[in-house]
Amino acid sequence: MAIARETVRNPLLYAFLARAFGRVRVSKHGMPLRYRAALGAGGITVLDGGEEYLVCCPVCGDRRFRLSVNHMYGSFVAGVSMSFMAHCWNERCERRGLRDSLRREWENHSKHGASFAPWTETSGAALSDEPITLDGVVEECAANHARLSDVRPVWELPEGHPIRQYLDGRNFPSEAFGRAYSLGVSFDDSYPMRWAFRRLIVPVWMLGRQVGWQARVVDGFTPLTEVPGRMGVWPYREPR
């Protein structure tokens, strides 16, 4: 469904992206960026990025609208520049060069005819006063982790398994480290956890309690998906 420029949260940025990249898709239409100020140290914690504009990245030959630009891009929130809120999710993309180029283009666009000053404070974000507690993080993590229905311990995998070779080859003994840090591998290929299928699952611990987890690609074991690239077709995997 087409979205009118006048209904997006940042119509000037939307128009700039449409002119620079062609087609633009909108994610989380109308939703503001939600953040929490960092107490005493400056900075912010982004709780929800809100509305995003999706385009095809020109650096890596993307055709799946994997370059996301937040509607607050080019603004300041609580004194923090939102220039980092642009990201291409294709693993082979040179993101640093992309961000630098996008920032220069947007600054140049804003200086020549656009009424929106890109590096000024804006009011398009919503400050959240919800407290973050360790109990709340642990509860959310447990619920998320429970959605993985088939995670097998690393130390129960046979000798020579690609997951164990991956760890052993990096001087992390799979037996000892697997038991010490509760490492596992997901064999759950059901939606919506398919993105973790056949990846190394690494729990994140704080004060003896699990507060998160990562799913890591293992070459030769995690399935690849073929997608078109600038120079033909290359094997591509979702972000690590």
N, C-alpha and C positions, 0 to 999 in steps of 0.2 A: 504494500500500500504506500503510495506516494505521500510524503509529509510536506506541507507547505512551509516555506522558509519562515514565514511570520510566526509560526507556532513553536519553533525551537527556542531553546533558552539563549543561544548566542547566534542570532541570524547573520552577523557579520563574519564570524568564523566559519559558519556553515557555507556562506556564499564564497568565501575565499577557497575553501576546500573543493567546492563544486567547480570553480574555475580552474583550480590547479590540477585536480585529479579526475574530473568528470563526475561519474556517479558517486553519490554519497548515501549511505544507509544510516539510519538513526537507531541507536539502542537505548533503552530506558527513557523513552521520550517523555520530556517534561519533568524528570526527577532531578532534584538539586544534589550537589555534592554535599555529603555529610561528613563532618570531621570533628575531632576532639583536640583541643589545644594541649600541648605538652607542658605539664606543670614545672615551672622553675627553669627549664632548659631551653625554652623556645622551640619552634617547630610545631608540627601538627601530626596527628594520626588520622589518615583517611579511613572512614568507616564505610562509606559507599560513594563511589565516584559519580553516581548519577548519570545524566545524559551523556552519551558518547557518539561521535561521528566516525563511521567506519568507511574506509576507502581502500583501494588496492595499492599496496606499497610499490613504488616504482624502482626501489633499490634492488629487491630480490625477485622481481617479476611476478609478484603475487597476483592471483586472480580470484581470491576468496574473501576479499575485504578484511584482511587480517591486520591492517594498520588502524589502530583506534586512537582517536584524538578526543580528549575530554573537553566538554563544553567550557571549562574554566581555563583551558590552555591559554597562555599568554597573560594571565592575570596574577594578582597576589592575593593570598588568603592568610590572614593573621601574620602578615609580613613575609610569607613564604612564597617564592615564585613557583607557579604551576607549570613551568616549562618542561618538567619531567613527565607530565601527564599525556605523553604521546608515545606509543609503543607498537612496534611490529612484532607479532607473535610467531613469525616464521623463524625457526631456529638458525637458519643460515644467513639471516639478514644482518647487515652491518648497521646496527642500531645507532651507534654513536654518530656516524656520518649522517644518518637519516635525521636524527634530532637536530644536529647543527644546521643542516640545510633547511629543515622545516622552520626552525626559529628564524633564520635570516630572511627567508621568504615572507614569513608572517610579519616580521618587523618592517620590512620594506613595503609590504602591502598596506600596513597600518599608517605609515608615514606619508603615503601618497594617495590621499583622497578618502580614506576610511575615517569615520568620526570616532571610532573606538580606539583609545590609547592602550596599547597592549600591556604595558608594564606599570599599570596603576591598580590600586585596590578596587575590588568590585564587591558587590553585595549578593552575588549569586550562589553563595554557599550557606549552609545552615549549621550552626554550632550545636553540637550535641552535649547535653549534660548528663548522659547516662554513665554511671560508674562502671568501670571494668574491674571485675574481681577475679581472683584466681579460681574460685569455685565456679564462676560463670564460664570461664575459658575452658576449664576441665570438662564441664558438663557438655558444652558445645562440641568439644573435640571428641568426646566419647560417643556422642550421637553420630557425628560424621564418620568416625572410624568404624562404627558398627554397621555402616552401610556396605562396607567391604565384606562380602559373605564368605570369601574363600582366601584367607591369607595363611600361607604355610610358613613355619619357622625356617630360617635359612639353614640352621644346623641339621634339619631333617632332610634336606635335599641331598641327593647322591653326590659322591665325590666326582669332580670333573664337571659339575653342573655350571652353566655359564654365569649364574649369579655368584657362585662360590669362586669361580675363576676371576670374576670381576673384582671381588673384594681381596682375594689372595694376591692378585697381581698389583694391587695398590698398597701392599704391606699391611692390610687389615685382615688378620687371620679370621676366616669366615666362621669357624667354630667358636672361638673365644669372643670375638666381637658380636657375632650373632646373638649369643646368649646374654652378653653383658648389656646390649642395647636393644634387645627384643626385635632384631631385624627380621623381616619376613619378605615374602614375594606374593603378589596378588595374582590369583588365577580366576578372578571374577570378571567375566566379559559381558555382564548384564548392564543394561542402561539403568542409572546414569553414571555408573562407576567404571565404564569401559575404558575411560582414559587412563586408569591405573593398571590395566590388564598387563600381566607379565612384566611388571616393574618392581624394583626393589623398594619396599616400604620401610621408611626410616622414621620411627617415632621421635618426637621432640619432647624433652623432659625439663621440668622446672620444679625445684624444691621437692623432688621425688615423685612428681605427678605428671602424667602425660598431658601436654597442652597443645599438641599439634602433631603433624606427620607430613612427610614428603614422599613423593613417588618418583623414583629415579629411573630414567631410561638405561638399559644395559644393551650395548651393541651386540648383535648376533642373537639376541633373545627376545627383546621387545619388538613386536611387529612394526613394520614400516608401511607407510601409505604412499603410493605413487601420485604425485601431483605435477602439473606442468610448471616448468621453470623457464627462465629467460632464454637459456641455451638448450632447451629441450625438456627432458623429463629426468628428474633426479629423485632418489629415495628421500622421503621426508618423514619426520616424526613430529608429533606434537611437542610443545615446549617441555624441557626437562623438569 
